[in-house]
Amino acid sequence: MQGTKLVSATPDDLLEVAIMSKMFHSEAKKSGYKLSFDLEKFNQVYLEAINSPEYFYLLAKNGEDYVGFFIGVLHQPLFSNDILASEMFWWCNKEARGSGVAVAMLDSFEAWAKVSGATQINVSDLQNVKSLQLLYKRRGYSISEQTYNKEI
C-alpha cells in the first residue's frame, strides 16, 4: 500500500488500536477463536505496557488512516534464560492485505526482537489462514507446537 508508514504506537493511539483490535477479534471468531473482548481490560493493559521496553507496539498508517498494527512481547520460559519474542496479535485491514504492509510489520518485529536480545521468535496464526501460514514458511518459521482449546 503506497504511502503507508510504520510508526511506534503511543498512548494517544489507544482508541484506534482498540478499534483495530476489535476488528481482529471479530475476524478471529470466524476461525473458532472463543475468547471474549473486554475493552476496559484492553485499554488498561495497553496503557500499562505501551512504554515498557518489553513490549512492541507498531502501527501502519496510510496518511491519517490506521491500516494495521502489531503487538509483541519479550519473555523468558520458566525453564530457560533464553529470551523469546512472541507475537501477541497483529492485523491489517482488508485493503492493506497483500500490499507488503504485513511483511514490513513482521520485518520490524524481527529486527526489534534481535536488538532486544531475543534468541527465538514465536508467531501464531488462526486456523485456516493459509496466506499467513505460507508467509511464515517463506520467512523460515517452522511449526514447533499447536494449541488446543477447550471451553469449560
Number of C-alpha atoms within 10 A of each C-alpha: 14 9 7 20 16 18 13 13 19 15 14 9 13 17 12 16 25 16 13 20 21 16 14 18 19 14 14 16 13 11 13 12 14 13 10 9 12 9 14 10 9 16 15 11 11 20 14 11 15 18 14 11 10 14 20 24 21 22 25 24 18 16 10 7 10 20 25 27 27 24 20 22 20 19 15 12 9 7 6 8 10 14 17 21 27 21 21 14 15 22 23 22 15 10 9 18 16 12 14 13 24 22 15 14 24 20 13 16 22 17 12 16 23 15 8 15 13 19 12 14 18 15 16 17 15 15 13 10 10 11 12 15 18 11 14 18 12 10 12 7 14 12 11 6 7 6 5 5 8 5 5 3
